[in-house]
């Protein structure tokens, strides 16, 4: 099977539809399928910040439940899940846009969205090993030494990256550039940290090209090892991009 790993969507539903069409997918009953049987893989952070988080939830949950796509969670997915559970989470850093959309829905629609998203999250792996194309998909990446583990350390890494516990002045966590030390033979496909161009280091590739910050939405195709991007329809916010240089 061939795969299309899709970077952080963050509520950018229109760009996701355009990306699917660019990749050659066709829509039937709100499910996107490829005539060659390709499998989309969502890399997490499907909601928050962008304009259409509810529509993204509907599309992704439908495709995954119909086994037309695969999904791994991101940190924003984790936070939305905890919000739906009733935990005391801070409604900021993008969650406020999703909550605003959610709160105007009817109670029956709210229950349906909550149930579908919580089921998606609860049944998703922390990361996905795809042996056919020698790749591992994880939202914020994963060290080679962590592959095969599913403990709290791994969950923290795949959701938030290799954090140091320190923070920049703007509140962003300081992260180590783990990709520089990766020596594995399998691709590590990840997102989480916006970059203006897909960032390839060793055999890792960051495909979060900051769609919600006005740049692009990107897919990484395997086994072709090709990237395909569509332009964002959101305002460009330059300061949101890259904290590492190659």
C-alpha positions as CSV (number, residue, x, y, z in Angstrom):
1,X,0.0,0.0,0.0
2,X,1.0,3.6,-0.6
3,X,0.6,6.4,1.9
4,X,0.0,10.1,2.1
5,X,1.0,11.6,5.5
6,X,-0.7,14.9,6.0
7,X,0.7,17.6,8.2
8,X,-1.0,19.6,11.0
9,X,-4.4,20.8,9.8
10,X,-5.5,23.0,12.7
11,X,-9.1,23.5,11.4
12,X,-8.0,24.5,7.9
13,X,-10.7,22.3,6.3
14,X,-10.7,24.1,2.9
15,X,-7.0,23.6,2.5
16,X,-7.4,19.9,3.4
17,X,-10.0,19.4,0.7
18,X,-7.7,21.2,-1.8
19,X,-4.8,19.0,-0.8
20,X,-6.9,15.8,-1.2
21,X,-7.9,17.0,-4.7
22,X,-4.4,17.8,-5.6
23,X,-3.3,14.4,-4.5
24,X,-5.9,12.8,-6.7
25,X,-8.5,11.8,-4.1
26,X,-12.2,11.9,-4.9
27,X,-15.1,12.6,-2.4
28,X,-18.1,10.4,-1.9
29,X,-20.4,11.0,1.1
30,X,-17.7,13.2,2.7
31,X,-15.1,10.4,2.5
32,X,-12.0,11.0,0.4
33,X,-10.6,7.9,-1.4
34,X,-7.9,7.5,-4.0
35,X,-8.4,5.5,-7.2
36,X,-5.1,3.7,-6.5
37,X,-6.0,2.8,-3.0
38,X,-3.6,5.2,-1.2
39,X,-4.0,5.6,2.5
40,X,-4.0,9.0,4.1
41,X,-2.4,9.3,7.6
42,X,-3.3,12.3,9.7
43,X,-0.4,13.5,11.9
44,X,-2.5,15.0,14.6
45,X,-3.6,18.6,15.6
46,X,-6.6,18.5,13.4
47,X,-8.3,21.2,15.4
48,X,-7.6,24.6,17.0
49,X,-6.7,28.1,15.7
50,X,-8.2,27.6,12.2
51,X,-11.8,28.3,11.1
52,X,-13.4,24.9,10.7
53,X,-12.4,22.5,13.5
54,X,-15.8,20.9,13.7
55,X,-15.7,20.0,9.9
56,X,-12.2,18.6,10.4
57,X,-13.4,16.4,13.2
58,X,-16.3,15.2,11.1
59,X,-14.0,14.3,8.1
60,X,-11.2,12.7,10.0
61,X,-13.4,10.6,12.3
62,X,-15.5,9.5,9.4
63,X,-12.5,8.4,7.3
64,X,-10.7,6.7,10.2
65,X,-13.9,4.8,11.3
66,X,-14.4,3.7,7.7
67,X,-10.8,2.5,7.6
68,X,-10.1,5.0,4.8
69,X,-7.4,6.8,6.8
70,X,-5.1,6.4,9.8
71,X,-4.5,8.9,12.6
72,X,-2.1,9.7,15.4
73,X,-2.9,12.3,18.1
74,X,-1.1,15.6,18.6
75,X,-0.9,17.8,21.7
76,X,-3.9,19.9,20.6
77,X,-5.9,16.6,20.2
78,X,-4.8,15.6,23.7
79,X,-6.0,18.9,25.2
80,X,-9.3,18.8,23.4
81,X,-9.8,15.2,24.6
82,X,-9.2,16.4,28.2
83,X,-11.6,19.3,27.7
84,X,-14.3,16.9,26.5
85,X,-13.6,14.7,29.6
86,X,-14.4,17.6,31.8
87,X,-10.8,18.2,33.0
88,X,-9.8,21.7,34.1
89,X,-7.8,22.8,31.0
90,X,-6.9,26.3,30.0
91,X,-9.0,27.4,27.0
92,X,-6.3,29.2,25.1
93,X,-3.4,28.6,22.7
94,X,-6.0,27.8,20.0
95,X,-8.5,25.7,22.0
96,X,-10.7,28.8,22.3
97,X,-11.5,28.7,18.6
98,X,-12.6,25.1,18.8
99,X,-14.6,25.6,21.9
100,X,-16.3,28.6,20.3
101,X,-17.4,26.5,17.4
102,X,-18.5,23.7,19.6
103,X,-20.6,25.8,22.0
104,X,-22.9,27.1,19.3
105,X,-23.9,23.6,18.2
106,X,-27.1,22.0,19.4
107,X,-26.8,19.7,22.4
108,X,-27.4,16.6,20.2
109,X,-24.7,17.8,17.8
110,X,-22.3,18.5,20.7
111,X,-22.8,15.0,22.0
112,X,-22.1,13.5,18.6
113,X,-19.0,15.5,18.1
114,X,-17.7,14.7,21.6
115,X,-18.4,11.0,21.3
116,X,-16.8,10.7,17.8
117,X,-13.7,12.6,18.8
118,X,-13.2,10.9,22.1
119,X,-13.5,7.5,20.4
120,X,-11.0,8.6,17.7
121,X,-8.5,9.6,20.4
122,X,-9.0,6.6,22.6
123,X,-8.5,4.1,19.8
124,X,-5.5,5.8,18.2
125,X,-1.9,4.7,18.7
126,X,0.7,7.2,20.2
127,X,2.6,6.7,16.9
128,X,2.3,4.5,13.9
129,X,4.9,2.1,12.5
130,X,4.3,1.5,8.8
131,X,6.6,-1.4,7.9
132,X,5.6,-1.5,4.2
133,X,7.2,1.9,3.6
134,X,9.7,1.7,6.4
135,X,8.3,4.7,8.2
136,X,7.2,5.8,11.7
137,X,4.6,8.6,12.0
138,X,4.5,10.6,15.3
139,X,3.1,14.0,15.8
140,X,6.2,15.7,17.3
141,X,8.7,13.0,16.2
142,X,10.2,10.1,18.1
143,X,13.8,9.0,19.0
144,X,14.9,5.7,17.7
145,X,15.4,4.4,21.2
146,X,11.8,5.1,22.1
147,X,10.2,3.1,19.2
148,X,8.5,0.1,20.6
149,X,7.7,1.7,23.9
150,X,4.3,3.2,24.9
151,X,5.0,4.7,28.4
152,X,4.5,8.2,29.7
153,X,8.0,9.3,28.5
154,X,7.0,8.3,24.9
155,X,3.6,10.0,25.2
156,X,5.3,13.2,26.2
157,X,7.8,13.0,23.4
158,X,5.4,12.2,20.6
159,X,3.0,14.9,21.7
160,X,5.3,17.8,22.7
161,X,8.8,16.9,21.3
162,X,12.1,16.7,23.1
163,X,11.4,19.5,25.7
164,X,13.9,20.7,28.2
165,X,11.5,22.1,30.7
166,X,12.5,25.7,29.9
167,X,10.4,28.3,28.1
168,X,11.0,31.1,25.7
169,X,9.7,34.6,26.6
170,X,6.6,34.1,24.4
171,X,5.7,30.9,26.4
172,X,6.9,28.3,23.8
173,X,8.7,25.4,25.4
174,X,12.4,25.1,24.5
175,X,13.0,21.9,22.5
176,X,16.1,20.0,21.6
177,X,16.7,19.2,17.9
178,X,16.5,15.4,18.3
179,X,16.5,14.9,14.5
180,X,20.2,15.9,14.3
181,X,21.1,12.7,16.2
182,X,18.7,10.3,14.4
183,X,20.6,7.5,12.8
184,X,17.8,5.0,12.0
185,X,17.0,3.6,8.6
186,X,13.2,4.2,8.8
187,X,11.7,7.6,7.9
188,X,10.4,9.5,10.9
189,X,7.5,11.7,9.6
190,X,6.3,14.4,12.0
191,X,5.0,17.9,12.4
192,X,4.2,20.0,15.5
193,X,6.6,22.8,14.9
194,X,5.8,25.1,11.9
195,X,8.5,25.4,9.2
196,X,8.2,27.3,6.0
197,X,9.5,24.4,3.9
198,X,9.4,20.6,4.7
199,X,12.5,20.1,6.9
200,X,14.5,17.0,6.1
201,X,17.3,16.0,8.5
202,X,18.9,12.6,8.3
203,X,15.9,10.4,7.6
204,X,13.4,12.6,9.4
205,X,11.0,15.1,7.8
206,X,8.9,17.8,9.5
207,X,5.8,18.4,7.3
208,X,4.1,21.0,9.5
209,X,4.4,23.8,7.1
210,X,2.2,26.1,9.2
211,X,-1.1,26.1,7.2
212,X,-3.0,27.8,10.0
213,X,-0.2,30.5,10.1
214,X,-0.7,31.4,6.4
215,X,2.0,29.2,4.7
216,X,0.9,25.8,3.3
217,X,-0.6,22.4,4.1
218,X,1.8,19.6,3.1
219,X,1.6,15.8,2.5
220,X,4.6,13.4,2.4
221,X,4.0,10.6,0.0
222,X,5.5,7.1,0.6
223,X,7.1,5.1,-0.9
224,X,7.8,7.9,-3.4
225,X,9.4,10.2,-0.8
226,X,7.8,13.2,-2.3
227,X,6.1,16.3,-0.7
228,X,3.0,17.9,-2.1
229,X,1.8,21.2,-0.7
230,X,-1.2,23.6,-1.2
231,X,-1.2,27.3,-0.2
232,X,-2.9,28.4,2.9
233,X,-5.9,30.7,2.9
234,X,-5.0,32.1,6.3
235,X,-3.1,35.4,7.1
236,X,0.7,34.9,7.2
237,X,2.3,35.1,10.7
238,X,6.0,35.1,10.2
239,X,7.1,34.9,13.8
240,X,5.4,31.5,14.2
241,X,8.0,29.7,12.0
242,X,11.0,27.6,12.8
243,X,13.1,27.5,15.8
244,X,15.9,25.4,14.3
245,X,18.2,26.1,11.3
246,X,19.7,23.4,9.2
